Amino acid sequence: MSTPPILEITGLNVTFRTEAGTVHAVRGVDLTVPEGSVMGVVGESGCGKTVTMLAVLGLLPRNATVTGSVKFRGRELLGLPAKELRKLRGAKLAMIFQDPVTSLNPVFSIGHQVAEAIRVHHPDVGKKAANARAVELLKRVGIPEAARRAEDYPHQFSGGMCQRAMIAMAMANDPDLLIADEPTTALDVTIQAQILDLLRDLRRDKGIGVVLITHDLGVVAGLAEEMAVLYAGRVVERGQVGDIYRRPRHPYTRGLLASLPKVNAEGKEALTPIEGAPPSLLTVPAGCSFHPRCPRREDLCLHDDPALRQVGPVKSACHFAEDLDPEPAATG
């Protein structure tokens, strides 16, 4: 008997009511995260990556409307009473937010904040035991002199150390699913590698599922088995990382890969950007939402929105997925 996925998102739609009109932030997203796997969710800023995961956790503002289905270990989360959702959030479901410095409270010490995450879900744990556990967690994520640094405040930590502290807080209650939102943004290359190694070790040692939100395809290649590419609130390509990198079946994915530096390039080689800019989600283009920027577009694309369908080993939402050049868009 196969193990059910740890997270299953089906037909997720998220809209926001604003003074300018209705923002269609997420449009029919389907995602499945198998037990103990890493799913990469990639795309340009504003494509719906973070909003999708905030909807999973029930952390969207009041002006949001969410429909569809979000199941965690087979349990429906949408519509769950706030009290029940709070029991799961931070315990079974945890998130590392995008900006660790602003996510930490500046008036409390790092150790206090990690210990608080423990005591919220385990009120029977005493203050002394929670503080000791906090130091242990900070030590595990590589904070030097953890007992002393636990007394420091967020402004006394570097960006990389704040990110480690956020990971320690997220792991405080041994969650089953960890959502990491741009965990390496604004960090230097060395610290990026350390954070990714830490996530890899946590996944291996604890067997947790991970959703990795990023715009960095290199990060996905180094950590994830599967990936979903989002554009204008929709999944436009999904499959195993290796299959998509070797032969992307959507022009947008090809564009993302073509814009990467190639390690095997000889001499100076210009990168190939994607022309234009992502559309406003107030007025999503008719037909395929990528058609204003797509070099492959035809008249059909202007009025017929392609469904996500199986094309070889991957799923693609492109009318011409079968006809795209079989050569990979990037080899670096």
N, C-alpha and C positions, 0 to 999 in steps of 0.2 A: 504494500500500500504506500503510495507516494505521500511525502510530507507536504501539507498545504503551505502556500506562500506565507511569509511573515507579514507582507503588506500587499494588498490587492486594490488598486484604484481603477474604477470603471466609470466611463462616461462623466468624468468630473468637469463641471462648469462653474466658473467663478466670475461674477460681475460686480462692479462697484457703481453705486449711484453717486454722481458728482454734479456740480453746478453746470459743467460743460456737457453733460450727457452721461450715457451708460458706457463704462469701460468693460470690454469683454476680455478680461485678463487671462482666463483659462477656458479653452473650448474643446470639450469632449476628450479629455486626456485619459488614456488607459496605460497603467503601469503595473508591473508585477515584480516584487522583490522576493526571490526564493530565500529560504532559510540559510543564514550564514553567508550570503553572497554580497558583492558590492555592485550597486547599480549607479552608473554615472548619468547625470542629467545635465546636458550641455546646451548652449545656445547663447546668443548675444544678450546684453542687458535688456530687461523689459519683456523677455519672451514668455515669462510665466513660471520660471523654475522655482523661485522662492515662494511665490504665491501658492503654488500647488502644494508645497510641503507645509506651509502655514495653515492651509485648509485642512490638511491631515491632522494637525495638532489642535485645531480649533482656535487659532490665534489671530484670526482676521478681524478687522474693525467692524463696527455695527453697520456700516453702509454696504457691507458685502452680502451677496446672496450666493449660496453654495448649493448645487444640486449634483446628483450622481450617487456614487457609492464609494466609500472608503472602508475597507475591512482590514483589521489588525488581528492576525491569527483567527480569521473567520468571524470576528465580532465587528458589527457595523459601528463606525465611529460617528458618522454624520447623524445628527439628531440625538446623540447621547447626552444625557443631562450633564450640566457643567461640573457638578460634584463628581460624577463618575469619570469624566474626562480628566479632571485634575489628578485623580488617583493614578491614572496611566501616564500622564505627562510628567516627565522628569524621573519616572520610575521604570516603566517598561518602554516608553518612547522618549528619547532625548534628542536635543538639537544643539549643535554648536553654531551660534549665530555669526553672521558675516563679519561684523566689526567687533572684535573681542574687547577693545578698550572701552567703547561706549556701552557694551553689554554688561560690563561689570559696574557695580555700585561704587562710586568714588569715596563714600564716607565709611565703608566697612573694609576691614582687612580681607585679604585673599583667603586666608584660612577660615575666617568667620563665614564667608560666603559659601565655601565648599561644605563646611560643617552644616550650615543651614539647609543646604540641599538634601543632606542626609536626614536631618531631624524632622523636616516637613513630612517626609514619607514614613519615618520611623520614630514617632514621638516617644517611644519607650527607650530610645537610645539617649543616654545622659550626655551632658555638654562635654565632659572630659573625654568620653569615648568617641564622640563625634569629632572633636578636635584632633584626637590621635589618628582617627581614620582619615581626616583631611590631610594631615601631614603625610600619611602613607600614600595617599593618592597623588599628592604633589611630587613625592619622591618617585613614584612609578612613572609619571609623565616627564621625568627628567629635570625637575627644578632642583638646582644645586642648593645644598644647605636648607633643605625643605622646612625643617622645624623653625629656623630663624626667619626664612623668607615668608612663611605663613603669616607672620605678623605685619608684613608690608602691605601697603595700599596699592591699588592698581597703577597709580602714576609712578610708582617706584619699580614697576616691571616694564621690560621691553615689550615690543609688539609680539615677538615670538613667545615670550614667557606668559603674556596674557592669553595667547592662544592655547598654550599648554594648560593654564589654569582653567580655561573654559572646557577643555577636554576632560580634565580631572573632575570638574563639576558635573559634566554630562555623564561620566562613568561612575559617579558616586553610588548609584543604586543598582549597578549592573544591569543596564537596560538590554532589551532584546533587539531593539532597532535604534541605530544612531544616524541622525540626519546631520551632515556636515555641509554648511553653506559657505562656499568659497573659503575653505580652511587655510589656504596658502596665499590669499590676496595680501598685497603690500608687504610681504615678507621677502627677505633676500633668498637667493637660491639655496644657500646652505641650510637655512632655517626651514625653508620649504621641504627640502629632502628629509630633514629630521621629523617634521610633522607628519609627512606621508609614511615614514618608517614607523612612527608611533601608531598611526591608524592601522597600518598593516599588522603590527604586532598585537594590537588590541583585538582585531578581527580574528587573528589566528588563535590567540590564547583564550578568548572568551566566546568565540563562535557566534558573534553578533552579526546581524545584517546591517549594511551601511548604504545610505543614499548619499552620494557625493554630488553636490551641486557645484558646477564650475563652468567657466568659459574657456578653461585651459585644457585643450585636448591632450597635451602631454601628461597632465596629472591623471586624466582618465586612463590613458594607455598604461600608466605605471601601477594602477591600483584596482581598476574595475574589470569585471568579466563581461558585463553587459552594459549597454548604453542606450539612452533615448535622446534624440535631438529634437529640441523644441523650437518652433518659429511662430511668432504671433499667437501664442497661446495654445498651439497644437503640437502634437507629436508628429513629425514629418518623416522620421526614420528611427527604427529600433531594431536591435539585434546584438549578437556577440561583438565585442569590441574589435577582435581580429577580423571578422567578416566585414564590418563596416569600414575599417581602415584600409583593408586590401581592395575592396570594391564598393565604394559608397554608391547607393542607388537613388540618391536625391541630389539635385543640383546645389541645394543649400549646404548639405554636408560636404560635398565636393569643394565648394567655395571655402568653407572653414578649413578644410585640410590643405587646400592650395595656398592659404595665407600663412601657413606655418613655415619657418625656416627649415631647410633640408640639410641634414647632417652630412649627406653625401654629395652636396653641391660642389662643383668645381669653380673656384674663384667667386667673384661677386655675382649673385643671382637675385634679381628683383622679386619681391614677393607679389603675389597676385591677390589684390583685395577684392572683396565683394562690392560691386558698384551700388551706390544708393544707400539708403538708411532703412531700418525696420519701420513698418507702418505704424501709425497711431492706432491704438486699440479702441479708440472712440469710433473710428471709421475704418474697419478692416476691409481691404479690397475685396471685391466680388471675385468669384472663382478661386483659383489657387492664390493664397495670400502672398506667395513669394513671386508671383509673375512680374510685378514691376521691376524686379532686380534680376530676373532669371535670363541667362543668355540662351536658354533652350526653349523659351516660351513660344507657343503657337496660339491661334485664335481660340482653341478649345480651353486653354488655361485661363482666359479672361472671364469666362462665365461658368465653368464647371469645376467645382471644388473636388479634387480627387480624394478618395477614401484611402486610409492606410490599409495596405494589402500585402500579402506575402509575395516577395520577389526573390526567388532563390532562398538563401539562408536568412535573409533579413526581411523586415517589413518597411515599405516605403509608400509615401503619399505623393507620388508623381505619376502623371499620365504616361510618361515615357521612360519609366524606370528600367524596363527591359532593354531599351535601345541606347542607354548611356554607354559611353566609351568604357570598355572593360578594364582599361588601365586605371590604377589607383590615382587619386588626385594628389597624393603626397606620399613620399617614401621616407620622410624624416621623422 
